[in-house]
Amino acid sequence: MNESLADLKKNWILGKWVFASGLVWAVSMNLYPWFLAFFHGTASAGVWAACLGVVSVGNPALLAVQNLVGPKIAHVYAAGGPRALRRLVLKITAAISLPILLLCLVLIVWGGRLITLLYGRQYDGNNLAVAILAVNLLVTAAAFSFSRALFAIERADLDFLVNFAALFIMVALGFWLVRAYGTAGAALGLLAANFVTSAVRAGVFLRLPVRSFGDREAD
């Protein structure tokens, strides 16, 4: 019993930040359809769902890759230390970004046709929203490894703080964009929040001193 409590306490030290980080991120990313429904009616939220549905065509493969490289990041850090971790994170970012970039280009060019083909002609005219969400998918894919790297070095607290940038952009910019430009504005707000947060997260990880990498000694 004492060992279980000790393990729970140890895991909670990191786990509380992972949970809080995911909560802040979920709030900042998923309130846009509510804004759309408030300003433009529930039909606009349906259009938003359709646009996301088209862009989400790459999600199964992306989630599979993320489930594969997430543990790999932790293993490489445990075996090779901070410098090996940084090399792997940059390699993963490049490896994931290339195929997602190709998908992004396809969605930018033919996304409007796909949404009409899948959901009907009443969804015609949302090319711009689909294109913006496609770019957002690329940003999400490229930034994934930096978040998992912060978790691996036991700095989920930094990931939690970085996610407040997305929340701030949603409140300061996203709210206005949705009101002014509807579905395209929501997509642009989501992209802005994701891009800024991802850039800050990558900068934080790459500039983090080696001595601050958890309890792992530098190699």
QUIPE-V202728 format. One record per residue. PHI is phi in whole degrees, -180 to 180 (* if undefined). PSI is psi in whole degrees, 0 to 359 (999 if undefined). Layout:
BEGIN
phi=(PHI;PHI)
psi=(PSI;PSI)
END
This chain:
BEGIN
phi=(*;-63;-67;-64;-65;-65;-66;-62;-64;-66;-69;-68;-57;-87;-62;-63;-75;-62;-63;-64;-63;-64;-67;-62;-64;-63;-64;-70;-96;-112;-89;-61;-63;-69;-62;-61;-63;-69;-88;-126;95;-68;-62;-67;-66;-66;-63;-60;-63;-66;-63;-64;-62;-67;-68;-75;-60;-92;-62;-57;-67;-66;-65;-63;-65;-64;-66;-80;-83;-56;-64;-61;-61;-65;-66;-65;-64;-65;-88;-115;89;-59;-69;-64;-64;-63;-62;-66;-60;-66;-66;-63;-58;-67;-67;-77;-66;-63;-66;-68;-61;-64;-63;-60;-65;-61;-68;-65;-80;-115;-59;-62;-69;-65;-66;-70;-65;-83;-117;110;-70;-68;-100;-66;97;-109;-58;-64;-63;-64;-63;-65;-67;-66;-64;-63;-61;-64;-63;-61;-64;-69;-91;-56;-65;-69;-65;-67;-67;-63;-64;-64;-92;64;-120;-63;-63;-70;-61;-61;-67;-62;-65;-68;-64;-65;-64;-65;-65;-60;-74;-82;-120;-60;-57;-70;-63;-63;-64;-85;-125;66;-63;-63;-65;-63;-64;-68;-63;-62;-64;-61;-64;-68;-66;-63;-63;-65;-64;-65;-61;-63;-63;-62;-66;-70;-96;-69;-60;-58;-67;-94;-79;52;-102;-76;-73;-66;-83)
psi=(316;322;321;317;322;319;319;317;319;316;327;331;316;319;327;325;322;316;312;321;315;325;313;318;316;319;314;336;337;9;350;318;330;321;317;314;324;315;327;3;163;336;323;327;326;321;319;316;321;318;316;324;320;314;331;6;332;358;317;314;320;318;323;317;318;320;335;314;339;304;327;321;315;319;317;321;317;325;324;347;185;318;320;323;315;319;316;318;315;322;316;318;315;318;322;323;324;305;326;326;318;317;320;317;320;316;325;320;315;6;320;320;323;318;325;319;319;323;352;165;343;346;9;148;11;28;317;316;317;319;317;318;330;318;323;323;320;317;317;315;317;329;351;314;331;323;314;330;320;323;318;325;12;38;43;339;325;320;321;314;321;324;343;340;319;320;320;317;322;316;317;325;314;319;315;320;318;316;322;324;7;225;317;322;321;318;320;320;318;316;316;314;316;319;312;315;318;319;317;317;315;317;319;313;314;332;359;127;144;325;345;6;81;221;2;130;145;143;999)
END
